[in-house]
Amino acid sequence: MFSKLILLATLYTSQFIPTTFFIQALPVFMRQQKMSLNVIGFLALLILPSGLKFLWSPLIDRYRLGKLGHYRGWIICFQLLLALTMFTTAFLDIQNNLNALLICMFLASLFSSSQDIATDALAVNILESQERGLGNAIQAGGNVFGAVLGGGVMLILLEKMGWRYSLITMSMFMLINLIPILLYQEEVTIKLQNSGFFRSYFQPFMSFFSRPNTLPWIFILLLYMTGESVTSILIRPLLVDRGLSLSDIGWILGIVSYSARIFSALIAGLLIVKIGQKKSLILFGIIAAFTTLLYIIPAIGVSSLVVLYAVCILVNITQSMAYTALLSAMMGKSDRATAATDYTIQVSVMFLGAIAATVLSGMLATTKGYTFTFITSAAVSLLSVFLIIKKSGVSS
């Protein structure tokens, strides 16, 4: 069990660093340059591969890369491409070559989301049902630790070391994180289908969507993390508006708050085993929605660092617990034979909801202000909890 958790922790950490760096560090730079919230909101479109990756997930379920193993081979390939992309980005003149930077951002998102398909499928296959609560906690914790490094440590390194050496450091760290998967010997249990390409491609989709309560569950996935999607983007320009420096924001959001998310994810994993998936989704969802409203405090003008630390830590703790519960429920709805496709469909729906919420929140915050936007996002998240109570098909 321990070796499984170490493997998953390194994979989920490394694949999340580049995307977090671009999506969370860049808004800070843009706001410092006095760019509008409208423009910042549209940055979410650069992570579109995360919302569309279900389109190529059946290919990862079906094909293997030689003797590297099934999902293991894809993971190694995509992580190498990801490290190479970040190393290349380090040598860009970002002041005069914004288009090249955006291309690298898109490629990083593409490789990261593709690696996530294989990693999620590997997790579904190697974790037994009684291990999934803790396994999903490691998954959420690994994502958060990647965010600590990409969104917090990298902001501080940028201020201390500059663009080039910060990104070179990131790419080297990602290569080191390849060691556990290189040492891992995958047990391939999935047999390739002999049916034609088109039939085998569409079969996993038809199988997933034909299951009971799938449509209500899809709607829940679209809405459940709305509060987190909106606040995780808007809190950064909001803190810039309150006069915080790059280092301040890096520490408060990227390191301290996100470190708290790791521990709360582990606690959530243990609680999910005790109280079940459905109760966890409902309880953590309600708490996360209401604590999201704490961001109204900086929105109305409070700039005390002590208060901001307390607010950000509390919001991130509860959002992390809700996210862990959602991941556990998603894994419970995935079949091992089509793990990449089943899990990725759900992740893609969640990301598409996040992209839509983020883009709309930028426009809403521009016209109605931060406070109204935070209240709206919390209300939408609570609506998803109501749907879970009524009809979700989530096991107790």
C-alpha positions in Angstrom: 0.0 0.0 0.0 2.8 2.5 0.9 4.6 2.0 -2.4 1.4 2.6 -4.3 0.8 5.9 -2.4 4.4 7.1 -3.0 4.0 6.3 -6.7 0.7 8.2 -7.0 1.9 11.1 -4.9 4.9 11.7 -7.2 2.8 11.4 -10.4 0.0 13.7 -9.3 2.5 16.3 -8.0 4.7 16.5 -11.0 1.9 16.7 -13.6 0.1 19.5 -11.8 3.1 21.9 -11.3 3.3 23.4 -14.9 -0.4 24.0 -15.3 -0.7 25.6 -11.8 2.3 27.8 -12.5 0.8 29.2 -15.6 -2.8 29.5 -14.4 -2.0 30.8 -10.9 1.3 32.8 -11.3 0.4 34.5 -14.6 -2.8 36.2 -13.3 -0.6 37.9 -10.6 1.8 39.2 -13.3 -1.2 40.3 -15.5 -2.9 42.1 -12.7 0.3 43.9 -11.8 0.4 45.1 -15.3 -3.1 46.6 -14.8 -4.8 44.1 -17.1 -8.6 43.6 -16.7 -10.4 40.8 -14.8 -12.1 40.1 -18.1 -8.8 39.2 -19.8 -7.6 37.2 -16.7 -10.8 35.2 -16.7 -10.2 34.1 -20.3 -6.9 32.5 -19.3 -8.9 29.5 -18.4 -9.4 28.7 -22.1 -5.7 27.7 -22.2 -6.5 24.7 -20.0 -9.1 23.6 -22.5 -7.3 20.2 -23.1 -8.2 19.3 -19.5 -11.9 19.6 -20.5 -11.6 17.8 -23.8 -9.2 15.0 -22.9 -12.0 12.5 -22.8 -11.8 12.6 -26.6 -8.5 10.7 -26.7 -8.9 8.7 -23.4 -10.2 5.6 -25.3 -6.9 5.5 -27.2 -4.9 5.4 -24.0 -7.2 2.6 -22.7 -6.7 0.6 -26.0 -3.1 1.1 -27.0 0.3 0.5 -25.2 3.7 1.9 -25.9 5.8 -1.2 -26.5 7.4 -2.9 -23.5 7.0 0.2 -21.2 3.7 -1.2 -20.0 0.2 0.1 -20.7 -0.6 3.1 -18.6 3.0 3.3 -17.3 4.3 3.8 -20.9 2.0 6.7 -21.5 2.9 8.3 -18.2 6.6 8.2 -18.9 6.1 9.6 -22.4 3.9 12.5 -21.4 6.0 13.5 -18.4 9.1 13.6 -20.5 7.3 15.9 -23.0 6.1 18.0 -20.2 9.6 18.5 -18.8 10.9 19.3 -22.2 8.2 21.9 -22.8 9.0 23.7 -19.5 12.7 23.6 -20.3 12.0 25.2 -23.7 9.8 27.8 -22.1 12.6 28.9 -19.8 14.5 30.3 -22.8 11.7 32.3 -24.2 11.8 36.1 -24.2 8.3 36.5 -22.7 8.4 40.3 -22.9 8.5 40.2 -26.7 7.1 36.7 -27.6 3.8 36.3 -25.9 2.4 34.0 -28.6 5.2 31.5 -28.1 4.5 31.6 -24.3 0.8 30.9 -24.9 1.7 28.0 -27.2 3.9 26.5 -24.5 1.2 27.0 -22.0 -1.2 25.1 -24.2 1.2 22.3 -24.8 1.9 22.0 -21.1 -1.8 21.7 -20.5 -2.1 19.1 -23.3 0.7 16.9 -22.0 -0.3 17.3 -18.4 -4.0 16.4 -19.0 -3.0 13.4 -21.2 -0.7 12.2 -18.4 -3.5 12.6 -16.0 -5.7 10.2 -18.1 -3.1 7.4 -17.7 -2.4 8.2 -14.0 -6.0 8.2 -13.1 -6.5 4.8 -14.9 -3.4 3.4 -13.1 -4.9 4.5 -9.8 -8.3 2.9 -10.5 -6.5 -0.4 -11.3 -4.0 -0.6 -8.5 -6.2 0.7 -5.6 -8.5 -1.7 -3.9 -11.9 -0.4 -2.9 -10.9 -0.2 0.8 -7.8 1.8 -0.3 -9.6 4.4 -2.4 -10.4 6.9 0.4 -6.7 7.3 1.3 -5.7 6.9 -2.3 -7.9 9.8 -3.3 -6.5 11.8 -0.4 -3.1 11.2 -1.9 -4.4 12.2 -5.3 -5.8 15.5 -4.0 -2.8 16.0 -1.8 -0.4 15.5 -4.7 -2.4 17.9 -6.8 -2.2 20.4 -4.0 1.5 19.9 -3.4 2.0 20.5 -7.1 0.1 23.7 -6.7 2.3 24.6 -3.7 5.3 24.3 -5.9 3.8 25.7 -9.1 1.7 28.5 -7.6 3.7 29.3 -4.5 7.3 28.3 -4.6 7.6 29.3 -8.2 6.3 32.8 -7.5 9.0 33.2 -4.9 11.7 31.7 -7.2 10.7 34.1 -9.9 11.3 37.1 -7.7 14.6 35.6 -6.5 16.1 33.8 -9.5 14.3 35.2 -12.5 12.3 33.5 -15.3 14.9 31.2 -16.9 16.4 29.6 -13.8 13.1 29.1 -12.1 11.7 27.2 -15.1 14.9 25.1 -15.5 14.6 24.2 -11.8 11.0 23.1 -12.4 11.8 20.9 -15.4 14.7 19.2 -13.5 12.3 18.5 -10.6 9.9 16.8 -13.0 12.6 14.6 -14.3 13.6 13.5 -10.8 9.9 12.7 -10.1 10.1 10.1 -12.9 12.1 7.7 -10.8 9.2 6.0 -9.0 7.3 5.2 -12.2 10.5 4.0 -13.9 11.1 1.6 -11.0 7.4 0.4 -11.0 6.5 -2.8 -12.8 2.9 -2.6 -14.1 0.7 -5.6 -14.0 -1.2 -5.4 -17.3 -4.6 -6.9 -16.8 -6.6 -5.2 -19.5 -6.9 -7.1 -22.8 -7.1 -5.2 -26.1 -10.3 -5.6 -28.0 -10.3 -7.2 -31.4 -13.2 -5.1 -32.7 -12.8 -2.4 -35.2 -11.3 1.0 -34.3 -14.6 3.0 -34.4 -16.6 0.4 -32.4 -13.9 0.1 -29.8 -13.5 3.9 -29.6 -17.2 4.6 -29.0 -18.0 1.6 -26.9 -16.6 3.0 -23.6 -18.6 6.2 -24.0 -21.9 4.3 -24.7 -21.2 2.0 -21.7 -20.6 5.0 -19.4 -23.6 7.1 -20.4 -26.0 4.1 -20.4 -25.5 3.6 -16.6 -28.3 4.7 -14.2 -28.3 8.3 -12.9 -25.5 9.3 -15.3 -27.1 12.6 -16.5 -27.8 13.9 -13.0 -24.3 13.0 -12.0 -22.9 14.9 -15.0 -24.8 18.0 -13.9 -23.4 17.6 -10.4 -19.9 17.4 -11.8 -20.5 20.6 -13.7 -21.6 22.6 -10.7 -20.0 21.0 -7.5 -16.6 22.8 -7.7 -18.0 26.2 -9.0 -17.1 28.0 -5.7 -13.5 26.7 -5.8 -13.1 27.4 -9.6 -14.3 31.0 -9.2 -12.4 31.9 -6.1 -9.1 30.2 -7.0 -8.8 32.6 -10.0 -10.3 35.8 -8.5 -8.6 35.7 -5.1 -5.2 36.4 -6.8 -6.0 39.6 -8.6 -8.1 40.5 -5.5 -5.0 40.2 -3.3 -3.0 42.3 -5.8 -5.7 44.9 -5.5 -5.2 44.9 -1.7 -1.6 45.7 -2.2 0.1 42.4 -1.5 3.5 41.6 -3.2 4.4 38.5 -5.2 6.1 37.0 -2.2 3.1 37.7 0.0 0.7 36.0 -2.4 3.1 33.1 -3.0 3.3 32.5 0.8 -0.4 33.0 1.6 -1.9 31.1 -1.3 0.8 29.0 -2.8 2.5 27.6 0.3 0.6 28.1 3.6 -3.0 27.7 2.4 -2.1 24.9 0.0 -0.1 23.0 2.6 -3.2 23.1 4.7 -5.1 21.6 1.8 -2.7 18.5 1.9 -3.5 17.7 5.5 -7.2 18.4 5.1 -7.3 16.0 2.1 -5.8 13.3 4.2 -8.3 13.9 6.9 -11.1 13.8 4.3 -9.8 10.5 3.0 -10.1 8.9 6.4 -13.5 10.4 7.0 -14.8 9.1 3.6 -13.9 5.6 4.7 -15.9 6.1 7.9 -19.0 7.9 6.7 -19.2 6.9 3.1 -19.0 8.7 -0.3 -22.5 10.3 -0.4 -22.5 11.7 3.1 -19.0 13.1 2.5 -20.0 14.8 -0.7 -23.0 16.4 1.0 -21.3 17.4 4.2 -18.1 18.7 2.7 -19.9 20.4 -0.2 -22.1 22.4 2.1 -19.2 23.5 4.4 -17.1 24.4 1.4 -19.8 26.5 -0.2 -20.4 28.6 3.0 -16.7 29.1 3.7 -16.2 30.4 0.2 -18.2 33.4 1.4 -15.3 34.3 3.7 -13.6 35.8 0.6 -16.1 38.6 0.9 -13.9 39.9 3.8 -11.0 41.0 1.5 -13.5 41.9 -1.2 -14.9 44.7 1.1 -11.4 46.1 1.7 -9.8 44.2 4.6 -6.1 43.9 3.9 -4.7 42.7 7.3 -2.3 39.8 6.6 -3.4 38.0 9.7 -7.0 38.1 8.6 -6.2 37.2 5.0 -4.1 34.2 6.1 -6.9 32.9 8.3 -9.5 33.4 5.6 -7.5 31.7 2.9 -6.5 28.8 5.1 -10.1 28.1 6.1 -11.4 28.3 2.5 -8.7 26.1 1.2 -9.1 23.4 3.9 -12.9 23.0 3.2 -12.5 23.1 -0.6 -9.8 20.4 -0.4 -12.1 18.1 1.6 -15.0 18.6 -0.9 -12.6 18.0 -3.8 -11.3 14.8 -2.2 -14.9 13.5 -1.7 -15.7 14.3 -5.4 -12.6 12.4 -6.6 -13.6 9.3 -4.5 -17.1 9.3 -5.9 -15.8 9.6 -9.5 -13.5 6.7 -8.9 -16.4 4.7 -7.6 -18.2 5.3 -10.9 -15.3 4.0 -13.0 -15.0 0.5 -14.4 -11.5 -1.0 -14.3 -11.7 -2.3 -17.8 -12.3 1.2 -19.2 -10.7 3.2 -16.3 -9.1 5.9 -18.5 -12.3 6.7 -20.3 -14.7 6.5 -17.4 -12.7 8.6 -15.0 -11.6 11.0 -17.7 -15.1 11.7 -18.9 -15.9 12.8 -15.3 -12.8 14.9 -14.9 -13.4 16.6 -18.3 -16.9 17.5 -17.3 -15.6 18.9 -14.1 -13.0 21.0 -15.9 -15.5 22.2 -18.5 -17.7 23.4 -15.7 -14.6 25.1 -14.1 -13.6 26.8 -17.4 -17.2 28.1 -17.9 -17.4 29.3 -14.3 -14.0 31.0 -14.5 -14.7 32.9 -17.8 -18.1 34.0 -16.6 -16.7 35.0 -13.2 -14.2 37.4 -14.8 -17.0 39.1 -16.6 -19.3 39.1 -13.6 -16.7 40.5 -11.3 -16.0 43.3 -13.8 -19.6 44.4 -13.8 -20.9 43.4 -10.4 -17.8 43.2 -8.2 -16.1 40.5 -6.3 -18.7 40.2 -3.5 -21.6 39.4 -5.8 -19.5 36.9 -7.8 -18.5 35.0 -4.6 -22.1 34.8 -3.4 -23.3 33.6 -6.8 -20.6 30.9 -7.0 -21.5 29.6 -3.5 -25.1 29.4 -4.4 -24.3 27.3 -7.5 -22.2 24.9 -5.5 -25.1 24.5 -3.0 -27.4 23.7 -5.9 -25.2 20.7 -6.8 -25.4 19.5 -3.2 -29.2 19.6 -3.4 -29.0 17.4 -6.6 -26.7 14.9 -4.7 -29.3 14.6 -2.0 -32.2 14.1 -4.5 -30.7 11.9 -7.2 -27.0 11.2 -7.8 -26.5 7.4 -7.8 -23.5 7.8 -5.5 -23.1 4.9 -3.2 -23.5 5.5 0.5 
